[in-house]
Amino acid sequence: MQRSSFLFAMAALSAALLPLTAAAQGEPLRIGFLTVRSGPLAAGGRQMEEGIQLFLKEHNQMLAGRKVELVIADTGGNPAGAKAKTQELVEKDKVQVIIGPLATFEALAIDDYIQRAQVPLITPTSAAQNDLAQQKKNDYVIHAVGTAAQPTHVLGEYAAKKLGLKRVAIVADDFAYGHEGAAGFLKTFEDGGGKIVQRLWSPLNVADYGTFIAQIKPTVDGVYAGFAGTNGVKFLKQGKEYQLKQTVLGNPTTVDEGVLRAMGDEAIGTYSASWYSATIPTPDNQRFVKAIQADYKVTPGFYTAGTYTAGLFLEAALNAVKGRAEDKPAFVKALHEVKLTSGPMGPIHLDEYAKPVLNIYIRKVERKDGQLVNTILQTVPNVSQFWTYDPKAFLAMPPYSRETPAKNLE
């Protein structure tokens, strides 16, 4: 009787596991991909697509023994579009995992739905400091790159302590990514002894930065530029026209390689901080750069490397569960436990809030061999979302926002 019961139990267990095993071995893995193909963020969307297409090409469209089907959806670069396309990917296209979207405000818009649908999202967008993945942890959201403030924390301290800047004006895109990156810079620059004396918010779709540049106080010795998409190109070109002389300090995307090729001498001397530069000298990154240049005739930037890294997260987790993405608890657990020791951006692992701990690179735009490049001045390893602050004290602060207090505004 005992032996019969045992055999019955084993048969039942095998039957329960059969769909997962069959899926892992036979059915394709359907990956949803949220990108942007129009508007000011389209340049980033194009880079994202180049990153994921190279990743899948290198893996022969196979991951963990399963053929991959990539289902691409254009969000239009807005929250409503992101929500609609995410729902379509899950309910119509039956995807098992999603990579994307591009913008922070898009990721915030789909967070609740991702949690209800229980479809893992691996996002190469900057994590919002006030998003639900931090304050109310959403286990189904995995960030392949850091928070908007993670690199600007490092940049603010560098500006105050290494560059010796005393008075800085902020000009940044008036949306979540711009707000949080600027607030991170403000926090560490002020803590380092500097003063933020002016803060100007420009619309994401602004056509002309002249009115904003004209307002910059002539008494500042630095300007923090917090832009996404092609807005950094416009700001620096018009800054040259208006004879902007102050040191410019950019967030990761202001002089990202994806837009740097559209700039001229106006970009030279711009400092920035990011988790990526095409000049990272590791063999992994140099191979990646050469592959993108060979396939797309461009140098990869922030969005390309971040999306490729999202693919590395997916691959590592799938290998850990032997391709069984249908086993959601095991798959999500594996995603959280990924520790990348190689890849274009360097080593990465997740903290307890599913936010990356990774290298941040201080960069300066220079011209080398006729090309503009982000030369690395300093590599700061193992940077968390909390920088050097106590995590409990940091989380107790009001989330970074458009209204984060500045002590010295004039």
Buried (B, 14 or more C-beta within 10 A) or exposed (E): EEEEEEEEEEEEEEEEEEEBBEBBEEBEBBBBBBBBBEBBBBBBBBBBBBBBBBBBEEEEBEBBEBEBBBBBBBBBBBBEBBBBBBEBBBEEBEBBBBBBBBBBBBBBBBBEBBBEBEBBBBBBBBBBBBBBBBEEEBBBBBBBBBBBBBBBBBBBBBBBBEBEBBBBBBBBBBBBBBBBBBBBBBBBBBBBEBBBBBBBBBEBEBEEBBEBBEEBEEEBBBBBBBBBBBBBBBBBBBBBEEEBEBBBBBBBBBBBBBBBEBBEEBBBEBBBBBBBBBBBEEEBBBEBBEBBEEEBEBBBBBBBBBBBBBBBBBBBBBBBBBBBBBBBEBBBBBBBEBEBEEBBBBBBBBBEBBBBBBBBBBBBBBEEEEEBBBBBEEEBEEBBBBBEBEEEEBBEEEBBBBEBEBEEEE
